[in-house]
Amino acid sequence: MSEKLLNLLGLMRRAGAIETGETNSGKACRDGKTKLLILASDASDNAGRRAECFVQGRSAVLAAVPFTKDEMAMKLGVSGCSMAAITDLGFADAFMKGLECEYPDKYSEESAALSKKLEKTNRRKKQKGTAKKNKTEGIREE
């Protein structure tokens, strides 16, 4: 399962749904684009404190993953990646569900939070589509 999750990181990179490194991850967090901020298992204490500050007061979720910097860097195509910001909610939810399957006691809270966000987003999209359809077809909402 770990190899599948690492491959998912590579897929996110190819899709443009992930920002790698402290600088890019911090910028994505400040811009409000980050849905999930992942931190490597062997990241320094300083990087951990920075990651906590990046997500503090924002709607992003922070998760310390069981992968090393080298494992993450190899799949992401960068050198020495201690943190990465996932900017797509669907990818973030899929990644956390995979982590929860492998480590249910450690990641269940974070996975539940992302699943709740995804459901809320999908519900809003559906309501927006219904309102637009009703407006074009002349159906009134009561």
Solvent accessible surface area in square Angstrom, and as a share of the most:
residue,aa,sasa,rsa
1,M,110,0.49
2,S,40,0.26
3,E,96,0.43
4,K,144,0.61
5,L,6,0.03
6,L,11,0.05
7,N,71,0.37
8,L,33,0.17
9,L,0,0.00
10,G,3,0.03
11,L,82,0.41
12,M,0,0.00
13,R,109,0.40
14,R,159,0.58
15,A,65,0.50
16,G,59,0.57
17,A,9,0.07
18,I,15,0.08
19,E,65,0.29
20,T,24,0.14
21,G,25,0.24
22,E,49,0.22
23,T,110,0.64
24,N,71,0.37
25,S,0,0.00
26,G,1,0.01
27,K,115,0.49
28,A,5,0.04
29,C,1,0.01
30,R,140,0.51
31,D,74,0.38
32,G,54,0.52
33,K,117,0.49
34,T,5,0.03
35,K,58,0.25
36,L,0,0.00
37,L,0,0.00
38,I,0,0.00
39,L,20,0.10
40,A,3,0.02
41,S,67,0.43
42,D,71,0.37
43,A,21,0.16
44,S,66,0.43
45,D,112,0.58
46,N,76,0.39
47,A,2,0.01
48,G,14,0.13
49,R,141,0.52
50,R,116,0.43
51,A,0,0.00
52,E,102,0.46
53,C,82,0.49
54,F,30,0.13
55,V,21,0.12
56,Q,135,0.60
57,G,85,0.82
58,R,100,0.37
59,S,83,0.53
60,A,15,0.11
61,V,19,0.11
62,L,46,0.23
63,A,2,0.02
64,A,50,0.39
65,V,2,0.01
66,P,47,0.29
67,F,7,0.03
68,T,51,0.29
69,K,65,0.27
70,D,107,0.55
71,E,67,0.30
72,M,0,0.00
73,A,8,0.07
74,M,139,0.62
75,K,48,0.20
76,L,1,0.00
77,G,62,0.60
78,V,62,0.36
79,S,108,0.69
80,G,53,0.51
81,C,3,0.02
82,S,15,0.10
83,M,0,0.00
84,A,0,0.00
85,A,0,0.00
86,I,0,0.00
87,T,33,0.19
88,D,59,0.31
89,L,23,0.12
90,G,34,0.33
91,F,45,0.19
92,A,0,0.00
93,D,8,0.04
94,A,47,0.36
95,F,0,0.00
96,M,0,0.00
97,K,93,0.39
98,G,9,0.09
99,L,0,0.00
100,E,53,0.24
101,C,97,0.58
102,E,57,0.25
103,Y,74,0.28
104,P,85,0.53
105,D,131,0.68
106,K,121,0.51
107,Y,4,0.01
108,S,48,0.31
109,E,147,0.66
110,E,44,0.20
111,S,3,0.02
112,A,63,0.49
113,A,40,0.31
114,L,0,0.00
115,S,23,0.15
116,K,151,0.64
117,K,56,0.24
118,L,44,0.22
119,E,112,0.50
120,K,92,0.39
121,T,48,0.28
122,N,79,0.41
123,R,130,0.48
124,R,149,0.54
125,K,134,0.57
126,K,154,0.65
127,Q,110,0.49
128,K,154,0.65
129,G,43,0.41
130,T,65,0.38
131,A,47,0.36
132,K,143,0.61
133,K,114,0.48
134,N,22,0.11
135,K,172,0.73
136,T,106,0.62
137,E,104,0.47
138,G,63,0.61
139,I,97,0.49
140,R,211,0.77
141,E,129,0.58
142,E,211,0.95
